[in-house]
């Protein structure tokens, strides 16, 4: 699949957060579909290693039971950390809500709407912290087919 040329929208401040979260209905009835992490480190054909995590970019595809947009991609840049706690097969994984905050010059996103600056770092669900966040709508890719596919 060729990557769509859709404009990225950056989350820079509290006003951007409010507008984005309202547009996403606070991620109610949404699910994390896929993740892709690029560290920046690699080993070349001669087996020499470039061992520096200079990219630290996390991309996440989220699908929603809402129109316009039904699918979005979040891109966290200069990732500080990510804690992933996927629900087991005996549970459902839809989000009832999410939280997005800016604290100490970092953007925090968590898969619960019950988070605040006081309890964010102690949260035991999925939590992401990065320097920057941008997002875009993705059209025509709903369903189970993988968005981030390997070349064959």
N, C-alpha and C positions, 0 to 999 in steps of 0.2 A: 504494500500500500504506500503510495506517495504521500508524504507529509503535507497536510493542507496548509496553504498560505493564509492564515487567519491572524488578524492583529492580536498581539498580546496586550493585556491591560495590567498595569502595575498597581499593586497595593502599596501606597506610600505613607498613609496617615489614617487617623481615626475616621475621617469623613469617607475615605475610600473603603474602609472596613465596613462601615454602616451601610453604604450603598451596595457593596458586593454581597454582604450577608443577607440583606433584604431581598436582593435579586435571586439569591440561591435559597430563599425561604429557610435560612439558617441550616441548610443541609438536611432538613426533615425529609424522610423517605428517600434517602440517598444511600449509595453504597460505594465503597472503594472497590474498583474493578481491577486495577493494575497499578504496579509501581515499577519505576525504572531509575536506577541510581548509576551515576557516572562519577567515578572518583577522580579521574585524571591520570592515575598511575597506569603503567602498562609495561609489558615485556615485548621488545621488538623481535624481528626475524632472526637476529644474531644472538638472541637470548640475553641481551643487555636490558636491565631494568631501569625504568624511570619511576622511582618510588615516591613521588610527591603527589599528594591529594590536592592538586591545584584547581580542580573543577568543583567537586563536592556539590553536584546538582541532582536533586531528586524531583522526578516527575511522577505525578499521580493522576490517573484517570478516574473520574467519579461519574457515575450514571445516576440519574434522578427520575423519579416518577412525576415529572413536571415537563411542560413544553417550554421552549425558548429560554434557556437551552436545556436540553435533556442530558447532554454529556459535556463535561468540561475537563480541561487539563490544567492542573496546578503545577507550577514550576517553582520549587524552592531553590534559591541560589546561595552559595556559601553556607551550606548546611552545617549547623553546629551539632545537632543530634536528631535522631528519630527513634522513637520507641514504638514498636509494632506489636500489638496484642490482638491477633485475629481471633474472632469467635470460632469455637470448635463446631464440628458438623452437627452437634446436638442442639445448637442455638442458631438463631437468625442473626444476620450481620447488618441489617439496615440501621441507619442512624436516625435517631429521633431529633437530633440537633447537633450543632458543632459550635465551637468557640474559636474566635480569631482575635488575638490581642497583640499590641506592640508594647514590649517592656524592655527596658535597658538596651535600646537600639536593636532589638531582635524581634522577629515576628514569630508568634507561637500559634499553632493550629492544633486543636484537639477534637476528637470525635464525640464530644459530649457538650451539651449546652449548659451544663451545671458547673462550668469552670470559671475561675476568677484569678486575678493576680495572686491571691493568697494561697490557692491550692493547686495552681497549674503545674508547678514543678514536681509535686508529689502525686500527681494523677497516674493511675495504673492502667489506663487505656492507651490508645494510639495517640502519640504526641510528637509534633514536629517543631523544631526550632531552627530558624535560618535568618540570615541578614536581609534577604529580599524575597519577595513573592510576586509572581505575576500569573495571570490566568488567561485562558481563551476558551471559547465555545468550539465544540467539535460537532460537525454535522455528518450524518450518513454513516455512522459507525456504531449504532446501538446493537445490543445483543451480546452473545458470548464469544464471538470471534475476537482474538487478541489484537489489540491496537499496536502494541510494541512487539512486532514479530521479528525473528531472526531472518537474515538473508539465507536462502538455501542454494 
